[in-house]
Amino acid sequence: MEQERRFTLEEAQHLLDSELRALAERMVQERAKSRDLEARWRKLVIAIGSNGGNMERPEVRDLRAAVEGSHAELREIVARFTDQGVQVKDMDRGLIDFPAQVEGQEALLCWHVGEERIAFWHSPEEGFAGRKPLE
């Protein structure tokens, strides 16, 4: 089994600043788009289903393709994080964790879109609710 990557605060901050911040912002935007498309899809399926309609109409196919395309984009974004050893915790908020050690224990350096710097950490068991300041 491959060893999980561990980040120092400096390594995590550099990776965030150099590429992951923009990627996280893109993930949040794409997830909002995806949620909108999914809501439109549900309404359309209910409307067509209740009328015994045709799911092969062009507008139905186009919307289904848009939903699938958005989901594929999100999978690609998440894969880019995981390829770097970073965990995506919440696509809606752009919440990501960097495996690390803090005070000699297993920890996750925690950041989300809108925060300037990585300033919090938590144990793997505590999750976001257990965030503590780094300094």
Contacts in CASP RR format, 6 or more apart in sequence:
PFRMAT RR
TARGET T0000
AUTHOR 0000-0000-0000
METHOD contacts of the structure
MODEL  1
MEQERRFTLEEAQHLLDSELRALAERMVQERAKSRDLEARWRKLVIAIGS
NGGNMERPEVRDLRAAVEGSHAELREIVARFTDQGVQVKDMDRGLIDFPA
QVEGQEALLCWHVGEERIAFWHSPEEGFAGRKPLE
4 85 0 8 1.000
4 99 0 8 1.000
5 84 0 8 1.000
5 85 0 8 1.000
5 99 0 8 1.000
6 99 0 8 1.000
6 100 0 8 1.000
6 101 0 8 1.000
7 15 0 8 1.000
7 98 0 8 1.000
7 99 0 8 1.000
7 100 0 8 1.000
7 109 0 8 1.000
8 100 0 8 1.000
9 100 0 8 1.000
9 109 0 8 1.000
9 118 0 8 1.000
9 134 0 8 1.000
12 98 0 8 1.000
12 100 0 8 1.000
12 109 0 8 1.000
12 111 0 8 1.000
12 118 0 8 1.000
13 117 0 8 1.000
13 118 0 8 1.000
15 84 0 8 1.000
15 86 0 8 1.000
15 98 0 8 1.000
16 111 0 8 1.000
16 118 0 8 1.000
20 81 0 8 1.000
20 84 0 8 1.000
20 86 0 8 1.000
20 96 0 8 1.000
21 113 0 8 1.000
23 77 0 8 1.000
23 80 0 8 1.000
23 81 0 8 1.000
24 94 0 8 1.000
24 96 0 8 1.000
24 112 0 8 1.000
24 113 0 8 1.000
25 94 0 8 1.000
25 113 0 8 1.000
26 77 0 8 1.000
27 74 0 8 1.000
27 77 0 8 1.000
27 78 0 8 1.000
27 88 0 8 1.000
27 91 0 8 1.000
27 94 0 8 1.000
28 91 0 8 1.000
28 92 0 8 1.000
28 93 0 8 1.000
28 94 0 8 1.000
28 113 0 8 1.000
30 70 0 8 1.000
30 73 0 8 1.000
30 74 0 8 1.000
30 77 0 8 1.000
31 74 0 8 1.000
31 91 0 8 1.000
31 92 0 8 1.000
32 92 0 8 1.000
33 70 0 8 1.000
34 67 0 8 1.000
34 70 0 8 1.000
34 71 0 8 1.000
34 74 0 8 1.000
35 92 0 8 1.000
37 63 0 8 1.000
37 66 0 8 1.000
37 67 0 8 1.000
37 70 0 8 1.000
38 67 0 8 1.000
40 63 0 8 1.000
41 63 0 8 1.000
41 64 0 8 1.000
41 67 0 8 1.000
44 59 0 8 1.000
44 60 0 8 1.000
44 63 0 8 1.000
45 55 0 8 1.000
48 54 0 8 1.000
48 55 0 8 1.000
48 60 0 8 1.000
54 60 0 8 1.000
74 91 0 8 1.000
78 88 0 8 1.000
78 91 0 8 1.000
81 87 0 8 1.000
81 88 0 8 1.000
81 96 0 8 1.000
82 88 0 8 1.000
85 98 0 8 1.000
85 99 0 8 1.000
86 96 0 8 1.000
86 97 0 8 1.000
86 98 0 8 1.000
87 96 0 8 1.000
87 97 0 8 1.000
87 98 0 8 1.000
87 99 0 8 1.000
87 108 0 8 1.000
88 94 0 8 1.000
88 95 0 8 1.000
88 96 0 8 1.000
89 95 0 8 1.000
89 96 0 8 1.000
89 97 0 8 1.000
89 128 0 8 1.000
90 112 0 8 1.000
90 128 0 8 1.000
93 112 0 8 1.000
93 113 0 8 1.000
94 112 0 8 1.000
94 113 0 8 1.000
95 110 0 8 1.000
95 111 0 8 1.000
95 112 0 8 1.000
95 113 0 8 1.000
95 128 0 8 1.000
96 110 0 8 1.000
96 111 0 8 1.000
96 112 0 8 1.000
97 108 0 8 1.000
97 109 0 8 1.000
97 110 0 8 1.000
97 111 0 8 1.000
98 108 0 8 1.000
98 109 0 8 1.000
98 111 0 8 1.000
98 118 0 8 1.000
99 106 0 8 1.000
99 107 0 8 1.000
99 108 0 8 1.000
99 109 0 8 1.000
100 107 0 8 1.000
100 108 0 8 1.000
100 109 0 8 1.000
100 121 0 8 1.000
101 107 0 8 1.000
102 109 0 8 1.000
102 121 0 8 1.000
102 134 0 8 1.000
105 123 0 8 1.000
106 123 0 8 1.000
106 124 0 8 1.000
107 121 0 8 1.000
107 122 0 8 1.000
107 123 0 8 1.000
107 124 0 8 1.000
108 121 0 8 1.000
108 122 0 8 1.000
108 123 0 8 1.000
108 124 0 8 1.000
108 127 0 8 1.000
109 118 0 8 1.000
109 120 0 8 1.000
109 121 0 8 1.000
109 134 0 8 1.000
110 118 0 8 1.000
110 120 0 8 1.000
110 121 0 8 1.000
110 122 0 8 1.000
110 127 0 8 1.000
110 128 0 8 1.000
110 131 0 8 1.000
111 117 0 8 1.000
111 118 0 8 1.000
111 119 0 8 1.000
111 120 0 8 1.000
118 134 0 8 1.000
119 133 0 8 1.000
119 134 0 8 1.000
119 135 0 8 1.000
120 131 0 8 1.000
120 132 0 8 1.000
120 133 0 8 1.000
120 134 0 8 1.000
121 131 0 8 1.000
121 132 0 8 1.000
121 134 0 8 1.000
122 128 0 8 1.000
122 129 0 8 1.000
122 130 0 8 1.000
122 131 0 8 1.000
122 132 0 8 1.000
123 130 0 8 1.000
END
